């Protein structure tokens, strides 16, 4: 990982993903979490302020270790225990059925082996536990989708492997988890990157 990916890109992403609109979606997504939560793609801790008091431990996975420094003030203010586990969501060093919930925001677009990562999510979740996700992805508009396909190679180079055209519902539904609820809509911003899906899937 070069200087841009390790030292510059995390700061850019922190700014881009700090909007009021995304903060509102994060708040809605996190409201029913409790107990021990595993977050894949922890980044700079943008979800930390939205974790309810029922969450007493957060296990964080992210490839950019700079995010830990950027998250320090948010963690201190929230007063939550955060344990950093590793860098790769496709290789989670936790026992089977050991976490109450898994949280993932703006991350499925970037994980290289996303299907293996979701298989790992299914493995470490307790029965009845939820996978809460908020992702940008494939537009239902065919013209926008075509632009997403064309621009994804450039997007991957600039933003750490980010795909514009992955379908989070399709990926989660194929993971063995049961999709419980979802909502998708365009938020503010360019249409190629502003179609967001918020969902809850559960381990039967």
C-alpha positions in Angstrom: 0.0 0.0 0.0 1.5 3.3 -1.1 1.5 6.7 0.6 -1.6 7.9 -1.3 -3.6 4.8 -0.2 -2.3 4.8 3.4 -2.0 8.5 4.3 -4.0 10.6 1.8 -7.0 8.6 0.7 -8.3 7.9 4.3 -8.5 11.7 4.9 -10.3 12.3 1.6 -12.8 9.6 2.4 -13.4 10.9 5.9 -14.4 14.3 4.4 -16.5 12.9 1.6 -18.5 10.5 3.8 -19.2 13.1 6.6 -22.2 14.7 5.0 -25.4 15.4 7.0 -27.3 13.1 4.6 -25.0 10.2 5.3 -25.0 10.9 9.0 -28.8 10.6 9.0 -28.6 7.3 7.2 -26.0 6.1 9.6 -28.1 7.0 12.6 -31.1 5.1 11.2 -28.9 2.1 10.4 -27.3 1.8 13.8 -30.3 2.4 16.1 -31.1 -1.3 16.8 -27.5 -2.5 17.3 -26.5 -3.9 20.7 -23.9 -6.0 22.5 -20.7 -6.9 20.5 -20.6 -5.4 17.1 -18.1 -6.2 14.3 -17.6 -3.3 11.9 -16.1 -4.2 8.5 -14.6 -1.1 7.0 -14.3 0.9 10.2 -12.4 3.7 8.4 -12.2 6.9 10.5 -15.0 5.8 12.9 -17.8 7.8 11.3 -20.4 5.3 12.7 -19.1 5.6 16.2 -21.2 8.6 17.2 -24.3 6.8 16.1 -23.9 3.6 18.1 -26.6 3.3 20.7 -25.7 2.9 24.4 -26.7 -0.8 24.1 -23.5 -1.4 22.1 -20.7 -2.2 24.6 -17.9 -3.4 22.4 -16.9 -2.7 18.8 -14.5 -4.9 16.9 -13.0 -3.0 13.9 -11.6 -4.2 10.6 -10.0 -1.8 8.1 -7.0 -1.9 5.8 -6.1 1.7 6.4 -4.5 2.0 9.9 -4.5 5.8 9.7 -8.2 5.6 10.3 -7.5 4.7 13.9 -5.9 8.1 14.5 -8.7 9.9 12.8 -11.3 8.0 14.9 -9.6 8.6 18.3 -11.7 11.7 19.2 -15.0 10.1 18.1 -14.1 7.0 20.2 -13.2 9.0 23.2 -16.4 11.1 23.0 -18.6 8.0 22.7 -16.7 6.1 25.4 -16.8 2.7 23.8 -14.4 -0.1 23.8 -12.9 -0.6 20.3 -10.7 -3.6 19.5 -8.8 -3.5 16.2 -8.8 -7.0 14.8 -7.3 -7.0 11.3 -7.1 -5.4 7.9 -9.0 -7.9 5.7 -12.8 -8.4 5.9 -12.4 -11.7 3.9 -10.3 -13.2 6.7 -11.9 -12.5 10.1 -10.0 -14.0 13.1 -13.1 -14.7 15.3 -14.8 -17.9 16.4 -18.0 -19.0 14.7 -21.2 -17.3 16.0 -19.3 -14.9 18.2 -20.7 -11.4 17.5 -24.2 -10.1 18.0 -24.3 -7.8 14.9 -22.1 -6.9 11.9 -22.0 -3.3 10.6 -20.8 -2.3 7.2 -21.0 1.1 5.5 -19.6 2.1 2.1 -17.3 -1.0 2.2 -18.8 -3.7 0.0 -17.9 -1.6 -3.0 -14.2 -1.9 -2.2 -13.5 -5.3 -0.7 -11.7 -7.3 -3.4 -13.1 -10.7 -2.4 -16.5 -9.5 -1.3 -18.3 -12.8 -1.5 -15.8 -14.4 0.8 -16.1 -11.5 3.2 -19.9 -11.9 3.3 -19.4 -15.6 3.9 -17.2 -14.7 6.9 -19.9 -12.3 8.1 -22.4 -15.2 8.1 -19.9 -17.4 9.9 -19.2 -15.1 12.8 -22.7 -13.9 13.4 -24.7 -15.4 16.2 -28.0 -17.0 15.1 -30.6 -14.3 14.9 -27.9 -11.6 14.6 -28.1 -8.9 12.0 -25.9 -7.6 9.2 -26.6 -3.9 8.9 -25.3 -2.3 5.7 -25.4 1.1 3.9 -23.8 1.0 0.5 -23.7 3.0 -2.8 -24.0 0.9 -5.9 -25.6 0.0 -9.1 -28.2 2.4 -10.3 -31.6 1.1 -11.6 -31.4 3.6 -14.4 -29.8 1.8 -17.4 -28.1 5.0 -18.7 -26.5 5.8 -15.3 -25.5 2.1 -14.9 -23.7 2.3 -18.2 -21.7 5.3 -17.0 -21.0 3.5 -13.8 -19.5 0.5 -15.7 -17.4 2.8 -17.9 -16.0 4.8 -14.9 -15.5 2.0 -12.5 -11.8 1.3 -13.6 -10.9 4.9 -12.9 -12.9 4.9 -9.6 -11.0 1.8 -8.5 -7.6 3.5 -9.1 -8.5 6.7 -7.4 -10.5 5.3 -4.4 -8.8 2.2 -3.2 -10.6 -0.4 -5.4 -14.1 1.1 -5.1 -16.6 -0.2 -7.6 -19.5 2.1 -8.7 -21.6 -0.7 -10.1 -21.9 -3.5 -7.5 -25.4 -4.4 -6.4 -25.4 -4.7 -2.5 -28.8 -6.4 -2.4 -27.6 -9.1 -4.9 -24.4 -9.7 -3.0 -26.1 -9.9 0.4 -28.9 -12.2 -0.9 -26.3 -14.6 -2.3 -24.4 -14.8 1.0 -26.8 -17.1 2.9 -28.2 -14.3 5.1 -31.9 -13.6 4.9 -32.7 -10.1 3.7 -35.1 -8.6 6.2 -35.6 -5.1 5.0 -34.1 -2.6 2.5 -34.6 0.8 1.1 -32.8 2.4 -1.8 -32.8 5.9 -3.3 -30.7 8.6 -4.8 -29.1 11.0 -2.3 -27.4 14.3 -3.0 -24.5 14.1 -5.4 -23.6 12.7 -8.9 -26.0 10.0 -9.9 -23.2 7.5 -10.7 -22.2 7.4 -7.0 -25.3 8.6 -5.1 -27.7 5.6 -5.3 -27.6 4.3 -1.8 -29.1 1.1 -0.3 -29.7 0.7 3.4 -30.6 -2.8 4.6 -30.8 -5.4 7.3 -30.1 -9.0 6.7 -30.3 -11.7 9.4 -28.7 -15.1 10.2 -31.5 -17.6 10.5 
